[in-house]
Amino acid sequence: MHQSILSLTTHGQGTTEITHLVRDILRDSGLSTGTVNVFCQHTSCSLVLMENADPSARQDLEAYMSRLVPEDEPYFVHTAEGPDDMPSHIKMALTRTSETIPFADGRLLLGTWQGLFLWEHRDARHTRRLVVTVTGE
């Protein structure tokens, strides 16, 4: 087993591909077959496996989620940190805070067009921590 902490600074709402960072940790682990688990330690961002070839797929996903969970709704009570506070928590709850990816021969077994992304749901820049645990042989 090998474990690392990734610390990333986001630039506000949107997706940031982290596949290459997870690949680097897998390589450093020295393991050849097993699984990689990535866990996000926050309640206002999430992880998503998504197409990484055409950015318009992520733009459409982000736009859809913004329409599904809009900011500044009068019925939100949890707004201490601004109008994006409760919407960011709902977006996180509707998505995922961890992803598990198998690997073989030291390579992630992602599909041809798959990439792993950190999805920031807050408007402002944040530093996010991800725990990456590689288990295998």
Secondary structure, 3 states (H helix, E strand, C coil): CEEEEEEEECCCCEEEECHHHHHHHHHHHCCCCEEEEEEECCCCEEEEEEECCCHHHHHHHHHHHHHHCCCCCCCCCCCCCCCCHHHHHHHHHHCECEEEEEEECCEECCCCCEEEEEEECCCCCCEEEEEEEEEEC
